Amino acid sequence: MTDRLMDGIDVLVSEVGPRDGLQSIAPTLPLAAKKAWIDAAVAAGIREIEVGSFVPAHILPQLADTADVVAHARTHPALHVAVLVPNAKGAEAALAAGAHKITLPLSASETHSLKNLRRTHAQVFDEVARIVDLIRALPADRRPTFEGAVSTAFGCTLEGEVPESTVVALAEKLMALGCDEVGLSDTTGYANPAQVKRLVRAVHAAIGADHMTGLHLHNTRGLGLANVLAGLDVGITTFDASLGGLGGCPFAPGASGNIVTEDLVFMLEAMGLRTGIDLNRLIACRAILSAALPGESLYGFTPDAGLPLGFRAAA
C-alpha cells in the first residue's frame, strides 16, 4: 500500500460495498445514491473505495454504471478509486475510466474460477499478462496499482479444502507476471484465525510482506473480526469491509456476509489503532442505503448499540 494512503493512520479500511455489496443483491442502486454514498464515505474519512466492477452488464446489471461512478469518485482528490475487473477487456475500460487501482480475482479453486470468470488458471494468467502490458504501455504517472487477488484462498464451497501450497504458488505466479501486489480473499467465509496467520506467513515468505498487505474477509460464520485480529498479528495493514455488511459472492453458493465496516472501524479505534474515520459520520452513511434499498437488510452491532459512553477514537 502506498505511503500516501497510510499517512497518519495505522490501518487502511477499504470500503468495498459499492462493488461487492451491490453485486450480491437483486435491486440496482440508482447512480445518484451511489454518488451520495461515496460522498458521505469520503466525508467520514474513508480513503479507498472499490466503486464497482467492469463486468458485462448482462452479468451484473447492478454495476453497469461503473464508469460513471469512477468519474464521480475521481472528483474527490484524496480518494483512491479502486475497481474489480474479470479480464483484459475489463481492464481496458478501467484504464479508460481512470481507476487508481485494478483488482483481478484469481480463484485458488479452479472450479470456482470457471464459475466466476469462466476461465482456467492458465487462461487467467494470460489475462494478467495482457493487463500488465496494457498498464506498462501507459506513462508512469498514469499507471494504476494492479492487484492480483487470490480468492477462495481459505476454502471453497464447490471444492472444499484448498491446499495452502496452491495459494502460495498462485501468489508467486501473479507477482512473476507483473502484479504490483497480491491480496487474499476469504470468499466463502471458511477462514479461521489460526489459518489466517499460517497462510499469510506462508505467502509473505514467498513474495515478501510488502507485496501482500491486504485481506478480504467475510463474516459468514461469525469469525470476520477474529480473523482481522489474526491478520493484524502477522502484519496485515489493509482490510476490506462493506457498509452494513452488504455482499458476498453470487457465484459461490452459501458465500455471504462481508465484514461490517462500522463494526471493523469501531474495533480498530477502540484498540487504539488509527483509521482516520469518523464513526458517527460513517454510521450516518447507512441512511443513504436504507432509503434507496428499503427491502435490504443492513447488519452491524455498533450501529444498533451506539458508541459506548465516553468512547474516544484513537488519537
C-alpha positions in Angstrom: 0.0 0.0 0.0 1.3 3.4 -0.9 2.7 5.7 1.8 0.2 8.4 0.8 -2.8 6.1 1.8 -1.2 5.1 5.1 -0.1 8.6 6.0 -1.4 9.4 9.5 -3.2 6.1 10.0 -2.3 2.6 11.3 -4.9 0.5 9.3 -6.5 1.2 6.0 -10.1 0.2 5.8 -11.1 -0.2 2.2 -14.8 0.2 1.6 -16.0 -2.5 -1.0 -19.7 -2.1 -0.6 -20.3 -0.3 -3.8 -18.9 -3.3 -5.6 -19.0 -6.4 -3.5 -22.1 -5.3 -1.6 -24.2 -4.3 -4.6 -23.3 -7.2 -6.9 -25.0 -9.6 -4.5 -28.4 -8.1 -4.2 -31.2 -8.0 -6.7 -32.1 -4.3 -6.7 -30.0 -1.8 -8.6 -28.9 1.2 -6.5 -29.5 4.3 -8.5 -26.5 6.2 -9.7 -27.5 9.3 -7.6 -27.5 7.1 -4.5 -24.1 5.6 -5.3 -22.7 9.1 -5.7 -24.2 10.2 -2.4 -22.8 7.1 -0.7 -19.3 7.8 -2.0 -19.6 11.5 -1.0 -20.7 10.5 2.6 -18.0 7.9 2.9 -15.3 10.3 1.9 -16.6 12.9 4.3 -16.4 10.2 7.0 -12.7 9.7 6.3 -12.7 6.6 4.0 -9.6 6.8 1.9 -10.1 3.9 -0.6 -13.4 2.7 -2.1 -13.9 -0.1 -4.6 -16.6 1.6 -6.5 -17.6 -1.0 -9.0 -16.6 -3.7 -11.5 -16.2 -3.6 -15.2 -18.2 -6.8 -15.8 -20.6 -7.1 -18.8 -23.9 -5.5 -17.9 -26.0 -8.6 -18.6 -24.0 -10.5 -15.9 -24.1 -7.8 -13.2 -26.6 -5.1 -14.2 -26.2 -3.6 -10.7 -22.8 -2.4 -11.8 -23.4 -1.3 -15.3 -22.8 2.3 -14.5 -19.3 1.7 -13.0 -17.6 4.1 -15.5 -19.9 6.9 -14.3 -19.3 6.0 -10.7 -15.5 6.1 -11.2 -15.8 9.6 -12.9 -17.7 10.9 -9.9 -15.3 9.2 -7.3 -12.4 10.9 -9.0 -13.8 14.3 -8.2 -12.6 13.6 -4.6 -8.8 14.3 -4.9 -7.9 12.4 -1.7 -9.8 9.2 -2.6 -8.1 6.1 -4.0 -10.6 4.8 -6.5 -10.5 1.0 -6.9 -12.3 -1.3 -9.3 -12.5 -5.0 -10.0 -12.0 -6.5 -13.5 -12.5 -10.0 -14.7 -10.2 -9.8 -17.7 -8.1 -7.6 -20.0 -11.2 -6.2 -21.7 -12.5 -5.0 -18.3 -9.1 -3.6 -17.5 -9.1 -1.5 -20.7 -12.4 0.0 -19.6 -11.0 0.6 -16.1 -7.9 2.3 -17.5 -10.1 4.5 -19.8 -12.2 5.5 -16.8 -9.1 6.4 -14.8 -9.2 4.0 -11.8 -6.3 4.2 -9.4 -6.3 0.5 -8.6 -7.4 -2.5 -10.6 -8.0 -5.9 -8.9 -8.4 -9.1 -10.9 -9.6 -12.1 -8.9 -7.9 -15.5 -9.4 -9.7 -18.3 -7.6 -7.5 -20.8 -5.9 -10.3 -23.2 -6.6 -10.3 -23.8 -10.3 -13.9 -24.9 -10.1 -14.8 -21.5 -8.7 -12.7 -19.8 -11.3 -14.7 -21.5 -14.1 -17.9 -20.4 -12.4 -16.8 -16.8 -11.6 -14.6 -15.9 -14.6 -15.3 -18.8 -16.9 -11.6 -19.3 -17.2 -9.0 -21.9 -16.0 -5.9 -20.8 -14.1 -3.9 -20.8 -17.2 -6.4 -18.6 -19.0 -6.5 -16.2 -16.1 -2.7 -15.9 -16.2 -2.9 -15.0 -19.9 -5.3 -12.2 -18.9 -3.0 -11.0 -16.2 -0.1 -10.8 -18.7 -2.2 -8.8 -21.1 -3.3 -6.4 -18.3 0.3 -5.9 -17.3 1.2 -5.0 -20.9 -1.7 -2.5 -21.0 -0.6 -0.8 -17.8 3.1 -0.7 -18.8 2.2 1.0 -22.1 0.9 4.0 -20.1 3.1 6.9 -18.9 4.4 6.1 -15.4 2.3 8.7 -13.7 -0.9 7.2 -15.1 -0.4 3.6 -14.2 -2.8 2.2 -11.7 -1.8 -0.3 -9.0 -2.5 -3.8 -10.2 -3.6 -6.3 -7.6 -4.0 -10.0 -8.2 -6.4 -11.2 -5.6 -6.3 -14.9 -4.7 -10.0 -15.7 -3.9 -11.3 -18.8 -2.2 -7.9 -18.8 -0.6 -9.1 -20.3 2.6 -11.6 -22.8 1.2 -14.3 -23.2 -1.4 -18.0 -24.1 -1.3 -17.5 -26.0 -4.6 -14.3 -27.9 -3.9 -13.9 -27.8 -0.1 -10.4 -27.6 1.2 -7.9 -25.5 -0.8 -4.2 -26.5 -0.3 -2.1 -23.7 1.1 0.6 -24.7 -1.3 -1.8 -23.8 -4.2 -2.4 -20.4 -2.8 1.3 -19.7 -2.4 2.1 -20.9 -5.9 -0.6 -18.7 -7.4 0.7 -15.7 -5.4 4.2 -16.3 -6.7 2.9 -16.6 -10.3 0.9 -13.4 -10.1 4.0 -11.5 -8.9 6.1 -13.1 -11.6 3.7 -12.0 -14.3 4.0 -8.3 -13.1 1.3 -7.7 -10.5 2.2 -4.9 -8.0 0.7 -6.8 -5.1 -1.4 -9.8 -4.1 -4.4 -9.9 -1.8 -6.0 -12.9 -0.1 -9.8 -13.3 -0.1 -11.9 -15.5 2.1 -14.6 -15.5 -0.5 -16.7 -18.2 1.2 -16.2 -17.4 4.9 -14.2 -20.5 5.6 -11.2 -18.9 7.3 -10.3 -19.2 11.0 -7.7 -17.2 12.9 -5.0 -19.9 13.0 -5.4 -20.5 9.3 -5.2 -16.8 8.5 -1.9 -16.5 10.4 -0.5 -19.6 8.8 -1.4 -18.7 5.2 -0.4 -15.0 5.5 3.0 -16.1 6.8 3.5 -18.6 4.0 2.6 -16.0 1.3 4.8 -13.4 3.0 7.7 -15.8 3.0 7.2 -16.5 -0.7 6.6 -13.0 -2.2 7.6 -10.6 0.6 5.4 -8.9 3.2 5.5 -5.6 1.3 3.7 -7.3 -1.6 0.8 -8.7 0.4 -0.7 -6.3 2.9 -4.4 -6.7 2.4 -7.2 -9.2 3.4 -10.7 -9.5 2.1 -12.6 -11.4 4.9 -16.2 -12.5 5.2 -18.3 -12.9 8.4 -20.3 -15.9 7.1 -19.6 -17.9 10.3 -19.1 -15.1 12.7 -15.3 -15.1 12.5 -14.7 -12.0 10.4 -13.3 -9.7 13.2 -11.5 -12.6 14.8 -9.7 -13.1 11.5 -8.9 -9.4 11.3 -7.1 -9.7 14.7 -5.2 -12.6 13.4 -4.2 -10.6 10.3 -3.1 -7.7 12.4 -0.8 -10.1 14.4 1.0 -11.1 11.2 1.4 -7.6 9.7 -1.7 -7.0 7.6 -2.5 -3.3 7.4 -5.4 -3.2 4.9 -8.8 -4.8 5.4 -11.8 -4.7 3.1 -15.2 -4.2 4.6 -18.8 -3.3 3.4 -21.1 -0.7 4.9 -24.0 -2.5 6.6 -22.3 -5.9 5.9 -23.8 -6.0 2.3 -22.4 -8.5 0.0 -21.0 -11.9 -0.8 -20.1 -13.8 -4.0 -23.0 -14.6 -6.3 -21.0 -17.4 -7.9 -20.1 -19.2 -4.7 -23.1 -20.9 -3.1 -23.5 -20.0 0.6 -21.0 -17.2 0.5 -22.4 -14.2 2.4 -21.6 -11.6 4.9 -18.8 -9.1 4.3 -17.3 -7.7 7.4 -19.4 -4.7 8.6 -17.4 -1.5 8.0 -18.9 0.2 11.1 -18.0 -2.7 13.4 -14.5 -3.0 12.0 -13.7 0.7 12.4 -15.1 0.6 16.0 -13.0 -2.4 16.9 -9.8 -0.9 15.5 -10.4 2.6 17.0 -11.3 1.0 20.4 -7.9 -0.8 20.2 -6.1 2.5 19.7 -5.4 1.9 16.0 -6.0 4.9 13.8 -8.2 4.5 10.8 -8.8 8.2 10.1 -12.6 7.5 10.0 -15.2 9.4 12.0 -17.6 6.7 13.3 -20.6 8.9 13.7 -20.3 10.1 10.1 -19.7 6.6 9.0 -22.9 5.3 10.7 -24.8 8.2 9.2 -24.0 6.8 5.7 -26.4 3.9 6.4 -29.4 6.3 5.9 -28.5 6.5 2.2 -28.7 2.8 1.8 -31.8 2.4 3.9 -33.6 5.0 1.8 -32.5 3.6 -1.6 -32.7 -0.1 -0.7 -35.7 -0.4 1.6 -36.0 -4.1 1.2 -32.4 -5.0 2.0 -31.2 -5.9 5.5 -28.3 -3.9 6.9 -26.2 -5.5 9.6 -23.8 -4.3 12.3 -23.8 -4.4 16.1 -22.2 -0.9 16.5 -24.9 1.0 14.7 -27.6 -0.8 16.7 -25.9 -0.4 20.1 -24.4 3.0 19.5 -21.0 4.1 20.7 -20.1 3.4 24.4 -20.4 6.3 26.9 -17.0 8.1 26.9 -15.8 6.4 23.8 -12.7 8.1 22.3 -11.4 7.4 18.9 -7.6 6.7 18.5 -5.6 9.9 18.7 
